[in-house]
């Protein structure tokens, strides 16, 4: 399971290299999801992901009742991603125990 908000062309998010990905999330406890951004082109083999893990044994534990505020340093997650070539500014991928699980995201944004 996975999905993304993709763009028709590349987005240049390099101005946020020292900034943060900020969002609010809630979901099924015990389920594990990866959430972040992707750069490059999948078909060309250049796609790279920058992410954090939400859920069991992840960077942030999910709660089904209330939204968790998440602020992630772009410096910490960017790794090999090319912030001048972002094709999916937000993507989600189910990792473990996600079948039938729920994940809700709101107010996802980049800040400097």
C-alpha positions as CSV (number, residue, x, y, z in Angstrom):
1,X,0.0,0.0,0.0
2,X,1.2,3.5,-0.8
3,X,0.3,6.7,-2.4
4,X,1.6,10.2,-3.1
5,X,0.7,13.7,-4.1
6,X,2.7,13.9,-7.3
7,X,3.5,16.8,-9.5
8,X,3.6,17.1,-13.3
9,X,7.1,18.6,-13.2
10,X,9.9,18.9,-10.6
11,X,9.5,21.2,-7.6
12,X,12.5,23.0,-6.3
13,X,12.3,22.8,-2.5
14,X,16.0,23.5,-1.9
15,X,14.9,26.7,-0.1
16,X,13.6,24.4,2.7
17,X,16.9,22.4,3.0
18,X,17.4,23.9,6.5
19,X,13.7,23.9,7.3
20,X,11.0,21.4,8.4
21,X,8.3,19.1,7.1
22,X,5.4,19.8,9.5
23,X,2.1,17.8,9.6
24,X,-0.5,16.4,11.9
25,X,-1.4,12.7,11.8
26,X,-3.5,10.1,13.6
27,X,-4.2,6.5,12.9
28,X,-4.5,2.9,14.0
29,X,-2.1,2.1,16.8
30,X,0.2,-0.8,15.9
31,X,0.2,0.0,12.2
32,X,3.4,1.4,10.7
33,X,3.7,3.9,7.9
34,X,6.5,5.7,6.2
35,X,5.8,9.3,5.3
36,X,7.9,11.9,3.6
37,X,8.8,13.2,0.1
38,X,10.3,11.8,-3.0
39,X,12.7,13.2,-5.6
40,X,13.8,12.0,-9.0
41,X,12.0,9.9,-11.6
42,X,10.9,6.3,-10.8
43,X,11.1,5.2,-14.4
44,X,14.6,6.5,-14.9
45,X,15.7,4.8,-11.7
46,X,16.6,8.1,-10.0
47,X,13.8,8.2,-7.4
48,X,14.9,8.8,-3.8
49,X,12.8,9.0,-0.6
50,X,13.2,11.1,2.5
51,X,11.0,10.0,5.3
52,X,10.1,9.3,8.9
53,X,8.3,6.3,10.3
54,X,4.9,6.7,12.0
55,X,3.6,3.9,14.2
56,X,4.8,1.0,16.2
57,X,8.6,1.2,16.9
58,X,8.8,4.3,14.6
59,X,9.9,7.8,15.0
60,X,6.4,8.8,16.1
61,X,3.6,6.6,17.7
62,X,0.1,6.9,16.2
63,X,-3.0,7.6,18.3
64,X,-6.4,6.8,16.9
65,X,-8.2,9.5,18.9
66,X,-6.1,12.7,18.6
67,X,-3.8,14.2,16.0
68,X,-0.1,14.2,16.7
69,X,1.9,17.2,15.7
70,X,5.0,16.2,13.8
71,X,7.9,18.5,12.9
72,X,10.8,16.8,11.1
73,X,14.1,18.5,10.2
74,X,14.8,18.4,6.5
75,X,18.5,18.2,7.3
76,X,17.8,14.9,9.1
77,X,15.7,13.2,6.5
78,X,16.9,14.6,3.1
79,X,19.8,12.1,2.7
80,X,20.3,11.4,-1.0
81,X,17.1,13.2,-2.2
82,X,17.5,16.0,-4.6
83,X,15.5,18.9,-3.2
84,X,15.7,20.7,-6.5
85,X,13.9,17.7,-8.2
86,X,11.0,16.9,-5.9
87,X,8.3,14.9,-7.8
88,X,6.2,13.9,-4.8
89,X,6.1,16.5,-2.0
90,X,4.1,14.0,0.1
91,X,4.0,10.3,0.0
92,X,2.8,7.5,2.3
93,X,3.8,3.8,2.3
94,X,2.4,1.1,4.6
95,X,5.2,-0.9,6.2
96,X,3.7,-3.3,8.8
97,X,0.3,-4.2,10.1
98,X,-1.4,-1.7,7.9
99,X,-4.0,-3.9,6.3
100,X,-7.4,-2.4,7.4
101,X,-5.5,0.3,9.3
102,X,-6.3,4.0,9.0
103,X,-4.0,7.0,8.6
104,X,-5.3,10.6,8.6
105,X,-3.0,13.5,7.7
106,X,-3.8,17.2,7.8
107,X,-2.0,20.4,7.4
108,X,1.1,19.0,5.8
109,X,3.5,21.9,4.9
110,X,7.1,22.9,4.6
111,X,8.5,25.7,6.7
112,X,11.8,27.5,6.8
